[in-house]
Amino acid sequence: MTIPYSSTQPVPAIGAVTPPSGAARPRLAFLGTGYLGATYAICFAELGYEVLGFDVDEAKIAKLAGGAVPFHEPGLDELLRRNLAAGRLRFTTEYKETADFADVHFICVGTPQRADGMGADLSYVESAVTGLAQHLTRKALIVGKSTVPVGTAEWIEQLVGKHAPADLGIEVAWSPEFLQEGFAVEDVLRPNRIVIGVKSDWANAMLYASHKGVFDLAATEDREVPLVVTDFATAELVKVAANAFLATKISFINAMAEVCEVAGGDVTMLARSIGYDPRIGNRFLQAGVGFGGGCLPKDIRAFQARAQELGAGEALRFLHEVDLINLRRRTRVLQLAAELLGRRSGPAGPDLSGTRVAVLGATFKPNSDDVRDAPSLAVAALLAKAGADVHVYDPEGMENARAAQPDLTYEPSMNDAVRGADLVCVLTEWADFRNADPVALGELAAGRRVIDGRNCLDSALWTHAGWEYRGMGRP
């Protein structure tokens, strides 16, 4: 039965539900312990739930079980160690152990872009669901949390029907995630909304019980957490629709930066001015080198691909231009570098041979070690391809950057990267870079030229210190 309403206000506890395991609260499993699954597993243990994290990657599980988070997320290491010690959290590589333990199984595996097109690769989802389903021996709820094409939940129901005994009554639900890297602990413990797609009162009650810790924490802090109860398709669309909107907003202001660059305007003043309009708001209106990471780029492409399959491709044609605008900002940095260094561009682009360039930032955003589709690292590779001797520094992303772009030179500090540089490119807005002393850096550099790829520097301060400054979309 489909729940016949959609509520955007907190709801009272749905009638008492007894978890199939017989435990007082639902026991939770998170399948996939990458960024999404590990963060949720650790934070839900912090909320008092008994939690099991599952992954087929033995090295990753061993690291988590040993008290170390395999990625950078502020505050998560301490929570991991505390909940391991408390006995509320443990990890496994065994499907049977996972099936025997949990009442609610959250699918948190990756859904990368397919190698042969723009669509999402659901092979990890299929492996997780089929591996779990064939070991289930009692009623359970399987909840999708990964970002997937609309229609995936119905497909998962079919997989469960094929691989789990029908008399167990296994049910499926959907509850998208809304994590922001660098703020993920707060996003789990204090979410701005929870969305669930269900087909039965039992699934609704189980998911409410699984999130009661979140609602209880909110009550102690006198906050409300909106709960949206809806159908499968809407729940699946929420995350991709949100990411498409945010990507569009970022590309919009970067398109305005392109106009400002030829018209002599200042995109930072333009963004501030339109951001005061409450219908628009100022968040995600920072022009720069564009968006990246493991979500927005792949999600808008997968959304287009799925819309095309459903016969609604025309509705999302604008996302193709959003993607193109985003990619153009990377080549704009290369053009600015050539201008500042006095190099002409030929048919093959500018020749930056004989120049040393410092790239400050390798991650796609600060407070993360994630370099997936990072504009900063892509620009560094473009500069190197143009012949520049590129030296990269990032506070947290060096190991991942070195694995992704091994031919670049990596330095142990910001000063080492800047020393002897003819040009400095600030491409990730880490606080260390925003607050850097331009006078001190100027004494290290061979040439005082800086490209502010995130419009995060005080242009007047840097100019006063003798730097030739170029921002994105700024005069």
LUMMARDO-587676 format. One record per residue: x, y, z of N, C-alpha, C in turn; residue in one letter. Coordinates in steps of 0.02 Angstrom, whole numbers. Layout:
BEGIN
   n_c1   n_c2   n_c3  ca_c1  ca_c2  ca_c3   c_c1   c_c2   c_c3 aa
      X      Y      Z      X      Y      Z      X      Y      Z  A
...
This chain:
BEGIN
   n_c1   n_c2   n_c3  ca_c1  ca_c2  ca_c3   c_c1   c_c2   c_c3 aa
     42    -60      0      0      0      0     43     62      0  M
     30    109    -44     66    172    -46     40    218      8  T
     85    248     46     63    297     97     29    355     61  I
    -33    371     77    -72    419     37    -62    491     55  P
     -2    509     80      9    579     97     83    594     92  Y
     97    659     92    166    682     94    170    737    145  S
    204    723    200    207    771    255    274    806    255  S
    274    872    265    337    909    269    347    936    340  T
    310    910    387    318    929    457    336    866    498  Q
    370    876    555    385    818    597    320    782    616  P
    321    716    615    262    678    632    272    643    698  V
    219    631    735    226    594    798    247    522    783  P
    272    489    833    295    420    824    237    377    797  A
    253    341    744    204    297    715    198    237    762  I
    139    206    763    126    152    810    186    107    822  G
    191     82    882    249     42    902    262    -14    852  A
    325    -22    835    344    -74    788    399   -115    821  V
    392   -181    818    442   -225    847    490   -247    792  T
    555   -230    798    603   -252    747    604   -328    741  P
    611   -354    681    612   -427    671    665   -463    713  P
    720   -428    730    772   -459    770    752   -467    843  S
    698   -432    864    677   -434    933    712   -382    976  G
    758   -343    948    793   -291    985    745   -234   1001  A
    764   -194   1051    721   -138   1072    717    -85   1017  A
    772    -74    981    774    -27    926    798    -65    865  R
    780    -42    805    805    -77    745    881    -80    744  P
    907   -137    727    979   -143    715    993   -123    643  R
   1044    -83    633   1056    -52    568   1120    -78    537  L
   1118    -93    471   1178   -110    433   1185    -61    376  A
   1246    -43    362   1261      2    306   1308    -35    259  F
   1282    -51    200   1320    -90    151   1357    -42    105  L
   1423    -45    108   1466      3     74   1493     51    126  G
   1558     49    139   1587     93    190   1635    144    160  T
   1615    171    102   1650    228     75   1629    290    114  G
   1633    347     82   1618    409    117   1547    408    145  Y
   1498    388    104   1428    388    125   1414    338    181  L
   1429    275    169   1411    223    216   1448    228    282  G
   1513    242    280   1552    247    342   1528    305    385  A
   1514    361    353   1491    420    390   1424    405    425  T
   1377    377    388   1312    361    417   1319    308    472  Y
   1358    257    461   1366    204    510   1393    232    576  A
   1445    272    571   1477    300    631   1429    347    668  I
   1395    390    630   1351    440    661   1288    408    691  C
   1261    355    660   1203    322    689   1222    282    752  F
   1283    257    754   1307    227    817   1312    280    871  A
   1333    339    852   1337    395    900   1268    413    927  E
   1216    401    886   1147    414    908   1119    358    952  L
   1159    306    963   1140    253   1009   1117    188    978  G
   1118    184    911   1096    123    878   1152     70    877  Y
   1133      7    875   1180    -46    861   1190    -48    785  E
   1253    -42    763   1267    -32    692   1322    -80    669  V
   1311   -106    608   1362   -147    575   1377   -117    507  L
   1441   -106    493   1461    -82    428   1488   -140    386  G
   1466   -146    324   1488   -200    281   1522   -173    219  F
   1575   -208    198   1607   -192    134   1645   -253    110  D
   1654   -260     45   1693   -316     18   1767   -300     18  V
   1784   -236     31   1854   -214     33   1883   -229    102  D
   1924   -283    106   1950   -304    170   1996   -252    202  E
   2036   -218    162   2082   -168    189   2043   -110    219  A
   1990    -89    187   1950    -34    212   1916    -53    278  K
   1889   -114    281   1856   -137    342   1907   -144    399  I
   1966   -168    384   2017   -175    436   2037   -107    464  A
   2041    -58    420   2060      9    443   2006     39    488  K
   1943     32    467   1888     58    507   1883     21    574  L
   1890    -44    572   1887    -83    634   1944    -66    681  A
   1999    -42    653   2056    -21    693   2052     50    717  G
   1997     85    701   1987    152    727   2011    208    683  G
   2022    195    619   2046    247    573   1997    255    515  A
   1975    316    502   1931    331    446   1974    336    383  V
   1957    300    329   2000    299    269   1993    360    223  P
   1962    414    248   1957    477    210   1954    533    261  F
   1961    594    237   1962    651    284   1892    681    290  H
   1867    681    351   1804    715    366   1808    739    439  E
   1807    805    449   1817    833    516   1771    802    568  P
   1800    779    624   1762    753    681   1744    680    678  G
   1753    647    621   1729    579    613   1775    528    648  L
   1840    540    649   1886    493    681   1870    483    754  D
   1857    538    789   1842    534    861   1778    495    873  E
   1726    507    832   1663    470    840   1673    396    826  L
   1714    380    777   1727    309    760   1758    274    820  L
   1810    302    848   1845    270    904   1799    264    965  R
   1759    316    978   1715    315   1036   1663    260   1031  R
   1634    251    972   1580    202    964   1606    131    956  N
   1667    123    930   1698     57    931   1710     35   1003  L
   1735     82   1044   1749     66   1114   1685     51   1152  A
   1631     85   1134   1567     75   1168   1534     10   1148  A
   1557    -21   1094   1528    -84   1071   1466    -77   1029  G
   1448    -15   1011   1389     -5    970   1403    -13    895  R
   1467    -13    877   1486    -11    806   1539    -64    791  L
   1527   -101    738   1579   -148    715   1573   -155    639  R
   1621   -190    610   1626   -195    537   1639   -267    516  F
   1617   -283    455   1625   -351    430   1631   -352    354  T
   1656   -407    328   1657   -419    256   1611   -477    238  T
   1571   -500    286   1528   -559    276   1455   -540    266  E
   1427   -560    209   1356   -547    196   1312   -583    247  Y
   1329   -645    265   1287   -683    311   1284   -649    379  K
   1340   -625    403   1340   -590    467   1296   -528    464  E
   1300   -493    409   1259   -433    399   1185   -450    398  T
   1168   -502    361   1097   -523    355   1070   -546    423  A
   1110   -582    461   1088   -607    526   1080   -551    577  D
   1119   -498    569   1121   -445    620   1064   -394    614  F
   1054   -367    555   1015   -305    549    941   -316    533  A
    903   -266    553    832   -261    535    823   -216    474  D
    865   -164    471    862   -115    416    930   -113    383  V
    933   -124    318    995   -126    281    997    -67    232  H
   1042    -20    243   1049     38    200   1102     24    147  F
   1082     32     84   1128     21     28   1164     87     13  I
   1230     88     25   1269    150     21   1329    144    -27  C
   1325     99    -75   1381     87   -120   1384    141   -174  V
   1440    144   -209   1450    194   -261   1408    181   -323  G
   1391    235   -357   1355    231   -421   1392    276   -471  T
   1452    257   -491   1493    300   -535   1463    305   -605  P
   1490    352   -643   1469    358   -713   1494    297   -752  Q
   1452    271   -796   1471    213   -837   1529    231   -883  R
   1571    183   -894   1629    193   -938   1608    204  -1011  A
   1549    177  -1029   1527    181  -1099   1472    233  -1111  D
   1462    278  -1064   1410    329  -1074   1401    373  -1012  G
   1347    412  -1013   1336    459   -958   1296    428   -901  M
   1264    372   -911   1221    342   -860   1259    316   -800  G
   1222    301   -746   1251    276   -685   1264    201   -689  A
   1320    180   -663   1338    109   -659   1308     81   -594  D
   1259     38   -601   1224      9   -543   1250    -60   -524  L
   1308    -79   -549   1333   -146   -535   1349   -157   -461  S
   1372   -104   -427   1386   -111   -355   1321   -118   -315  Y
   1270    -82   -337   1204    -89   -304   1178   -161   -313  V
   1183   -186   -374   1159   -254   -388   1197   -306   -346  E
   1263   -298   -342   1303   -346   -303   1284   -345   -230  S
   1275   -285   -202   1259   -278   -131   1190   -308   -116  A
   1141   -293   -157   1073   -317   -145   1068   -393   -153  V
   1097   -420   -207   1092   -492   -218   1133   -530   -166  T
   1192   -503   -148   1234   -536    -97   1199   -539    -30  G
   1164   -486    -13   1127   -484     51   1065   -527     48  L
   1025   -520     -5    959   -552     -8    963   -627      0  A
   1013   -658    -30   1016   -731    -28   1036   -758     41  Q
   1056   -713     87   1074   -736    154   1022   -717    207  H
    969   -681    187    918   -660    235    876   -720    257  L
    861   -723    322    822   -778    349    760   -754    387  T
    750   -687    389    690   -660    422    671   -595    387  R
    614   -569    403    590   -507    373    640   -451    387  K
    650   -409    337    697   -353    343    676   -299    295  A
    705   -239    305    692   -183    260    758   -163    227  L
    758   -162    161    816   -141    122    803    -70     98  I
    846    -24    117    836     47    103    891     74     58  V
    873     99      1    923    130    -43    941    199    -18  G
   1005    214    -15   1029    280      4   1075    310    -49  K
   1105    267    -90   1147    291   -145   1106    333   -194  S
   1140    377   -230   1106    417   -281   1100    376   -345  T
   1039    366   -367   1026    319   -422    975    348   -471  V
    970    319   -531    918    339   -579    849    321   -553  P
    800    363   -568    731    348   -548    710    281   -578  V
    677    240   -538    658    173   -559    699    119   -528  G
    754    138   -493    799     89   -464    765     49   -408  T
    725     82   -367    693     48   -311    649    -10   -335  A
    611      2   -388    569    -51   -416    612   -109   -441  E
    669    -92   -471    715   -144   -495    744   -184   -437  W
    759   -150   -381    785   -184   -322    732   -232   -294  I
    669   -211   -296    616   -257   -274    617   -322   -316  E
    629   -315   -379    632   -374   -423    693   -417   -405  Q
    750   -385   -391    809   -424   -371    796   -462   -306  L
    765   -429   -259    749   -462   -195    702   -521   -207  V
    653   -510   -251    606   -564   -267    640   -625   -296  G
    695   -614   -333    731   -670   -364    778   -706   -315  K
    804   -669   -266    859   -697   -226    841   -710   -153  H
    784   -687   -130    764   -699    -60    699   -739    -59  A
    690   -783    -10    628   -822     -5    567   -775      0  P
    516   -788    -39    458   -744    -41    421   -740     26  A
    423   -796     64    384   -797    127    415   -754    182  D
    476   -727    171    506   -684    221    474   -614    222  L
    445   -595    166    413   -529    163    463   -471    164  G
    520   -480    132    570   -426    129    540   -366     93  I
    549   -306    120    524   -245     89    581   -198     70  E
    565   -153     25    614   -104     -1    587    -34     13  V
    632     12     27    613     83     35    671    125      8  A
    660    190      5    713    234    -19    719    295     26  W
    780    315     42    792    373     84    858    406     62  S
    854    456     18    916    486    -10    958    521     43  P
   1022    525     28   1069    561     73   1081    631     47  E
   1100    676     94   1113    745     76   1177    770    109  F
   1230    730    106   1292    747    140   1332    799    101  L
   1361    846    138   1409    893    109   1477    876    138  Q
   1524    861     95   1591    844    120   1619    903    160  E
   1648    887    217   1673    939    262   1622    957    316  G
   1559    939    305   1506    954    354   1462    893    365  F
   1487    834    349   1445    774    346   1420    751    414  A
   1460    759    466   1438    738    533   1376    777    553  V
   1377    842    544   1318    883    560   1260    865    515  E
   1273    849    452   1220    833    405   1183    769    424  D
   1218    722    456   1185    661    479   1150    672    546  V
   1185    702    593   1156    710    660   1102    764    662  L
   1110    815    622   1063    872    622   1042    889    550  R
   1007    843    517    990    854    446    938    909    438  P
    939    941    379    888    993    366    823    963    341  N
    823    898    324    761    861    309    778    788    302  R
    728    746    311    733    674    297    678    657    249  I
    696    622    195    648    602    144    646    526    141  V
    587    497    143    581    425    136    527    408     85  I
    542    359     43    494    333     -5    476    262     16  G
    412    250     31    391    185     58    326    163     24  V
    311     98     32    250     70      4    204     40     58  K
    226     39    121    185      9    173    193     46    238  S
    143     37    281    146     66    348    204     36    388  D
    217    -29    377    273    -60    414    340    -29    395  W
    352    -19    331    414     12    309    419     83    336  A
    364    119    336    362    187    362    381    187    436  N
    351    141    474    364    138    546    436    117    561  A
    463     70    522    531     49    532    581    105    518  M
    568    143    465    613    198    449    607    254    500  L
    547    265    525    540    316    578    578    294    640  Y
    571    230    659    608    205    717    683    208    706  A
    704    198    644    776    201    627    804    271    631  S
    760    321    626    782    391    630    761    426    695  H
    731    387    741    706    418    802    762    452    841  K
    822    425    837    879    457    871    891    528    845  G
    880    537    780    888    604    751    834    651    778  V
    772    627    780    717    668    805    724    683    880  F
    748    634    918    758    644    990    812    697   1002  D
    867    695    964    919    745    971    892    814    954  L
    852    818    901    822    882    882    777    909    937  A
    739    865    970    694    887   1023    734    916   1082  A
    791    886   1099    831    911   1154    861    980   1138  T
    869    994   1073    897   1058   1051    843   1107   1027  E
    780   1088   1038    723   1129   1019    724   1146    944  D
    737   1095    904    737   1103    831    684   1058    801  R
    665   1072    740    621   1027    703    659    999    643  E
    646    936    629    674    904    569    616    884    524  V
    606    919    469    551    901    424    560    830    397  P
    505    793    397    504    725    371    456    723    312  L
    482    704    254    441    698    194    430    624    179  V
    368    601    182    351    532    167    317    531     99  V
    347    494     52    323    498    -17    332    431    -52  T
    325    431   -117    331    370   -158    403    358   -179  D
    415    300   -208    483    282   -230    512    333   -278  F
    475    348   -331    502    390   -385    522    459   -359  A
    479    489   -318    494    556   -292    556    553   -247  T
    560    503   -204    617    497   -159    682    489   -199  A
    680    451   -253    739    441   -295    759    506   -331  E
    709    545   -350    722    607   -388    748    664   -345  L
    735    662   -280    752    719   -237    825    737   -242  V
    870    688   -234    942    703   -232    967    728   -300  K
    948    694   -354    973    716   -419    944    783   -438  V
    881    796   -419    851    861   -433    888    916   -395  A
    903    903   -331    940    952   -291   1009    965   -320  A
   1044    912   -340   1111    921   -368   1108    957   -435  N
   1057    943   -475   1049    977   -539   1037   1052   -528  A
    997   1068   -477    983   1139   -462   1047   1174   -439  F
   1084   1143   -393   1145   1175   -368   1197   1183   -424  L
   1204   1131   -466   1251   1136   -522   1231   1193   -569  A
   1166   1200   -581   1141   1253   -625   1155   1321   -595  T
   1147   1328   -530   1160   1392   -497   1234   1411   -501  K
   1278   1361   -491   1350   1374   -497   1368   1393   -568  I
   1342   1356   -617   1358   1371   -686   1328   1437   -709  S
   1270   1455   -680   1240   1520   -696   1288   1577   -678  F
   1314   1575   -617   1358   1631   -596   1424   1629   -634  I
   1445   1569   -654   1506   1565   -695   1493   1589   -766  N
   1432   1580   -792   1413   1610   -856   1414   1686   -850  A
   1389   1712   -794   1392   1785   -782   1464   1809   -777  M
   1509   1766   -751   1579   1784   -748   1608   1792   -818  A
   1587   1749   -864   1610   1755   -933   1587   1821   -963  E
   1526   1841   -949   1500   1905   -974   1538   1963   -942  V
   1550   1959   -876   1587   2011   -841   1657   2021   -869  C
   1688   1965   -888   1756   1969   -913   1761   2009   -978  E
   1709   2006  -1019   1711   2043  -1082   1679   2112  -1076  V
   1636   2120  -1025   1601   2184  -1017   1635   2230   -967  A
   1683   2204   -929   1717   2245   -880   1682   2247   -813  G
   1637   2201   -800   1602   2198   -736   1639   2157   -685  G
   1613   2157   -624   1643   2119   -570   1591   2069   -545  D
   1602   2005   -558   1553   1954   -543   1542   1947   -468  V
   1591   1963   -427   1581   1958   -355   1531   2009   -330  T
   1534   2070   -358   1484   2121   -341   1416   2105   -370  M
   1416   2075   -430   1353   2054   -461   1320   2000   -418  L
   1359   1950   -397   1332   1896   -356   1305   1922   -290  A
   1342   1968   -259   1319   1997   -196   1253   2033   -205  R
   1248   2070   -260   1188   2110   -272   1126   2067   -284  S
   1133   2015   -325   1074   1974   -338   1061   1926   -280  I
   1113   1911   -241   1105   1866   -184   1063   1895   -128  G
   1057   1962   -126   1014   1992    -75    940   1980    -88  Y
    924   1961   -149    855   1944   -166    838   1878   -132  D
    790   1877    -86    775   1815    -49    752   1758    -95  P
    728   1775   -155    708   1722   -201    768   1687   -231  R
    826   1719   -228    887   1692   -259    935   1666   -205  I
    951   1709   -157    998   1690   -104   1069   1691   -128  G
   1117   1695    -81   1187   1702   -101   1227   1638    -99  N
   1198   1583    -75   1236   1520    -74   1244   1492   -144  R
   1302   1464   -157   1320   1434   -222   1321   1487   -278  F
   1335   1549   -259   1343   1602   -309   1415   1628   -310  L
   1462   1585   -294   1533   1604   -296   1564   1582   -362  Q
   1577   1629   -405   1608   1613   -469   1680   1589   -459  A
   1702   1545   -504   1770   1520   -498   1785   1469   -551  G
   1821   1416   -531   1841   1365   -580   1788   1310   -587  V
   1732   1318   -552   1677   1271   -562   1672   1217   -510  G
   1622   1175   -518   1610   1121   -470   1644   1057   -491  F
   1653   1013   -442   1682    947   -455   1660    899   -402  G
   1701    850   -385   1684    802   -334   1651    740   -362  G
   1632    695   -316   1604    631   -336   1529    631   -348  G
   1496    690   -342   1423    691   -347   1398    733   -406  C
   1407    799   -403   1374    842   -452   1390    825   -524  L
   1452    817   -545   1465    803   -616   1432    739   -640  P
   1442    683   -604   1413    620   -627   1337    619   -621  K
   1311    653   -569   1239    650   -558   1200    688   -612  D
   1226    746   -634   1188    782   -685   1192    746   -752  I
   1247    710   -764   1252    671   -826   1206    610   -824  R
   1205    576   -766   1161    518   -759   1087    539   -763  A
   1071    598   -736   1003    624   -738    981    635   -810  F
   1026    664   -850   1010    675   -921   1000    608   -957  Q
   1043    560   -942   1039    495   -975    974    460   -958  A
    954    463   -894    893    430   -874    831    464   -903  R
    832    531   -905    776    567   -934    768    549  -1008  A
    824    540  -1043    822    520  -1113    790    451  -1120  Q
    808    405  -1075    779    338  -1078    704    339  -1066  E
    681    386  -1024    610    391  -1007    570    431  -1058  L
    606    460  -1107    572    501  -1157    562    573  -1136  G
    599    594  -1085    594    664  -1061    660    701  -1069  A
    700    679  -1117    766    709  -1126    765    783  -1140  G
    714    807  -1177    711    878  -1193    706    921  -1130  E
    675    894  -1078    665    932  -1016    731    949   -982  A
    782    909   -994    846    919   -959    903    938  -1006  L
    885    963  -1066    938    983  -1113    983   1037  -1084  R
    954   1080  -1041    993   1135  -1012   1052   1109   -970  F
   1047   1048   -943   1102   1022   -902   1165   1009   -943  L
   1156    998  -1008   1215    991  -1051   1255   1056  -1052  H
   1220   1112  -1058   1255   1177  -1057   1284   1192   -988  E
   1249   1171   -936   1276   1179   -868   1343   1144   -863  V
   1348   1084   -890   1410   1045   -889   1464   1080   -930  D
   1446   1106   -989   1495   1138  -1033   1523   1202  -1001  L
   1479   1242   -971   1502   1303   -937   1552   1285   -882  I
   1535   1233   -845   1579   1211   -790   1649   1192   -816  N
   1651   1155   -870   1716   1134   -898   1755   1191   -928  L
   1719   1241   -955   1754   1299   -985   1793   1339   -934  R
   1771   1340   -872   1807   1380   -822   1877   1353   -811  R
   1887   1289   -822   1953   1260   -812   2002   1286   -865  R
   1979   1288   -928   2023   1313   -981   2033   1389   -975  T
   1986   1423   -942   1995   1495   -932   2055   1510   -889  R
   2069   1467   -840   2129   1476   -799   2192   1472   -842  V
   2192   1425   -888   2249   1418   -934   2258   1481   -975  L
   2203   1510   -999   2207   1572  -1038   2234   1630   -995  Q
   2210   1635   -933   2235   1687   -888   2309   1678   -873  L
   2330   1616   -865   2401   1602   -853   2444   1627   -911  A
   2422   1613   -972   2459   1635  -1031   2463   1711  -1033  A
   2407   1745  -1017   2406   1818  -1017   2455   1846   -966  E
   2453   1820   -905   2496   1846   -853   2570   1833   -866  L
   2584   1776   -898   2653   1758   -912   2678   1785   -979  L
   2634   1821  -1015   2653   1851  -1079   2665   1800  -1133  G
   2626   1745  -1131   2634   1693  -1182   2574   1695  -1230  R
   2588   1686  -1294   2535   1685  -1344   2508   1614  -1352  R
   2445   1611  -1371   2413   1546  -1383   2412   1532  -1457  S
   2434   1471  -1474   2430   1449  -1544   2372   1401  -1553  G
   2370   1367  -1610   2316   1319  -1623   2311   1264  -1570  P
   2368   1247  -1540   2370   1194  -1490   2363   1222  -1419  A
   2351   1288  -1413   2346   1319  -1347   2411   1354  -1329  G
   2414   1382  -1269   2474   1419  -1250   2533   1373  -1235  P
   2593   1400  -1245   2655   1365  -1229   2683   1396  -1166  D
   2681   1359  -1111   2706   1385  -1047   2773   1356  -1028  L
   2810   1330  -1078   2875   1299  -1064   2922   1350  -1031  S
   2961   1325   -983   3010   1368   -950   2981   1407   -892  G
   2918   1396   -874   2888   1432   -818   2873   1383   -762  T
   2878   1407   -701   2861   1367   -642   2796   1395   -614  R
   2747   1351   -603   2682   1371   -578   2666   1334   -514  V
   2646   1372   -463   2624   1342   -400   2548   1336   -402  A
   2523   1276   -390   2451   1264   -386   2434   1250   -313  V
   2396   1294   -283   2376   1285   -213   2305   1258   -212  L
   2301   1194   -195   2236   1160   -193   2234   1103   -243  G
   2214   1044   -220   2206    986   -264   2137    955   -255  A
   2105    966   -198   2039    937   -185   1986    981   -218  T
   1926    952   -227   1873    989   -261   1842   1042   -216  F
   1853   1036   -149   1829   1086   -101   1871   1081    -39  K
   1871   1131      4   1910   1127     66   1879   1079    116  P
   1917   1062    168   1896   1016    221   1879    946    194  N
   1914    925    143   1904    860    112   1970    837     82  S
   1976    771     73   2035    745     36   2013    716    -31  D
   1953    734    -52   1922    706   -113   1947    744   -175  D
   1978    708   -221   2003    740   -283   1964    716   -344  V
   1908    681   -334   1870    656   -391   1842    715   -431  R
   1858    716   -495   1836    768   -541   1850    838   -513  D
   1906    845   -477   1923    910   -447   1946    959   -500  A
   1914   1017   -506   1937   1067   -555   2010   1088   -543  P
   2030   1092   -479   2099   1113   -463   2150   1066   -493  S
   2139   1001   -486   2187    952   -512   2184    949   -588  L
   2124    959   -616   2117    960   -689   2155   1019   -718  A
   2151   1077   -685   2188   1137   -708   2263   1125   -703  V
   2285   1094   -648   2356   1080   -640   2381   1036   -697  A
   2341    987   -717   2360    944   -773   2362    982   -838  A
   2315   1029   -848   2315   1070   -909   2377   1114   -912  L
   2396   1143   -856   2456   1185   -853   2519   1144   -870  L
   2522   1083   -843   2579   1040   -857   2581   1020   -930  A
   2522   1006   -959   2518    987  -1029   2541   1044  -1074  K
   2531   1107  -1050   2553   1165  -1088   2628   1178  -1079  A
   2662   1137  -1041   2735   1142  -1034   2759   1171   -969  G
   2714   1193   -925   2735   1223   -862   2762   1170   -814  A
   2807   1192   -771   2833   1150   -717   2787   1163   -657  D
   2741   1116   -645   2687   1127   -596   2704   1095   -529  V
   2698   1136   -475   2711   1113   -407   2647   1122   -366  H
   2621   1067   -339   2556   1066   -307   2562   1057   -232  V
   2519   1093   -195   2514   1082   -123   2440   1085   -102  Y
   2420   1038    -60   2352   1037    -31   2357   1012     41  D
   2320   1042     87   2326   1022    157   2305    950    172  P
   2259    921    133   2235    854    149   2235    806     90  E
   2238    831     29   2227    788    -28   2288    764    -66  G
   2347    769    -36   2409    754    -73   2413    681    -95  M
   2396    636    -50   2402    564    -67   2355    546   -124  E
   2293    568   -120   2245    553   -174   2264    588   -239  N
   2289    650   -233   2309    687   -293   2367    653   -328  A
   2415    630   -289   2473    597   -317   2453    533   -354  R
   2403    498   -328   2379    437   -360   2342    454   -425  A
   2306    511   -426   2266    529   -485   2309    562   -539  A
   2358    602   -519   2401    637   -567   2474    628   -546  Q
   2502    569   -557   2570    555   -532   2626    593   -565  P
   2613    623   -623   2667    658   -658   2679    729   -634  D
   2636    755   -591   2646    821   -564   2695    818   -505  L
   2723    876   -487   2769    880   -429   2729    903   -369  T
   2737    868   -313   2700    884   -252   2747    908   -198  Y
   2727    961   -164   2770    992   -114   2740    984    -44  E
   2783    982      7   2759    970     75   2726   1029    110  P
   2732   1089     80   2702   1147    112   2685   1199     59  S
   2645   1248     79   2627   1303     35   2690   1343     16  M
   2732   1356     63   2793   1394     49   2837   1358     -1  N
   2844   1292      5   2885   1254    -42   2856   1257   -113  D
   2789   1256   -118   2758   1259   -184   2769   1327   -216  A
   2765   1381   -176   2770   1449   -202   2842   1469   -217  V
   2889   1440   -181   2959   1460   -188   2983   1452   -260  R
   3004   1507   -290   3030   1506   -358   2978   1507   -413  G
   2915   1513   -394   2861   1510   -444   2855   1576   -482  A
   2842   1570   -546   2828   1628   -588   2754   1648   -584  D
   2713   1601   -563   2640   1612   -559   2612   1567   -504  L
   2567   1596   -464   2532   1558   -412   2459   1554   -431  V
   2430   1493   -429   2359   1482   -443   2326   1455   -380  C
   2280   1493   -351   2242   1470   -293   2177   1439   -319  V
   2172   1373   -314   2117   1337   -347   2070   1300   -301  L
   2086   1297   -236   2040   1271   -185   2042   1321   -127  T
   1984   1338   -101   1981   1394    -53   1993   1373     19  E
   2048   1336     30   2068   1319     98   2082   1382    139  W
   2067   1380    203   2079   1438    246   2153   1457    247  A
   2197   1407    242   2270   1421    241   2288   1467    182  D
   2254   1458    126   2269   1499     67   2234   1567     72  F
   2172   1567     95   2135   1630    101   2170   1679    149  R
   2199   1650    202   2230   1691    253   2305   1699    246  N
   2333   1675    191   2405   1679    180   2429   1752    176  A
   2490   1764    197   2520   1831    195   2550   1843    126  D
   2520   1887     85   2546   1898     17   2616   1929     17  P
   2633   1966     69   2700   1996     72   2752   1941     81  V
   2740   1896    129   2787   1841    141   2792   1795     81  A
   2736   1780     49   2738   1737    -10   2774   1771    -68  L
   2766   1837    -72   2799   1875   -126   2874   1871   -121  G
   2900   1863    -61   2972   1858    -53   2999   1790    -75  E
   2953   1740    -78   2973   1673   -100   2967   1663   -175  L
   2917   1696   -205   2902   1685   -276   2953   1720   -321  A
   2963   1692   -380   3006   1723   -430   2970   1780   -465  A
   2904   1774   -471   2864   1826   -502   2799   1833   -464  G
   2780   1895   -449   2719   1906   -408   2658   1910   -454  R
   2636   1851   -475   2577   1845   -517   2531   1793   -484  R
   2468   1809   -476   2422   1762   -443   2356   1759   -480  V
   2332   1698   -490   2264   1687   -516   2222   1661   -458  I
   2170   1697   -442   2125   1679   -387   2067   1640   -418  D
   2075   1574   -423   2026   1532   -456   1962   1522   -418  G
   1959   1546   -357   1898   1540   -316   1872   1607   -292  R
   1904   1661   -314   1885   1729   -292   1880   1731   -216  N
   1930   1700   -184   1930   1695   -111   1982   1739    -77  C
   2024   1771   -116   2077   1813    -89   2055   1886    -84  L
   2087   1923    -41   2076   1996    -36   2117   2028    -91  D
   2084   2045   -146   2121   2070   -205   2160   2134   -189  S
   2131   2178   -149   2165   2241   -132   2229   2228    -92  A
   2225   2179    -46   2283   2162     -4   2339   2134    -47  L
   2322   2089    -92   2373   2059   -135   2402   2109   -184  W
   2360   2152   -211   2385   2203   -257   2431   2251   -221  T
   2412   2271   -160   2454   2316   -120   2522   2285   -105  H
   2524   2218   -100   2587   2183    -86   2628   2173   -150  A
   2605   2202   -206   2645   2200   -267   2628   2144   -315  G
   2574   2109   -302   2555   2053   -346   2512   2078   -403  W
   2522   2049   -461   2477   2059   -518   2421   2008   -509  E
   2362   2032   -494   2306   1989   -474   2256   1979   -530  Y
   2233   1917   -539   2178   1903   -585   2128   1857   -550  R
   2065   1880   -547   2012   1838   -521   1971   1811   -579  G
   1920   1773   -562   1876   1744   -612   1814   1788   -620  M
   1810   1821   -678   1753   1865   -689   1760   1932   -655  G
   1822   1951   -641   1835   2015   -607   1881   2058   -650  R
   1872   2124   -647   1914   2167   -690   1987   2167   -667  P
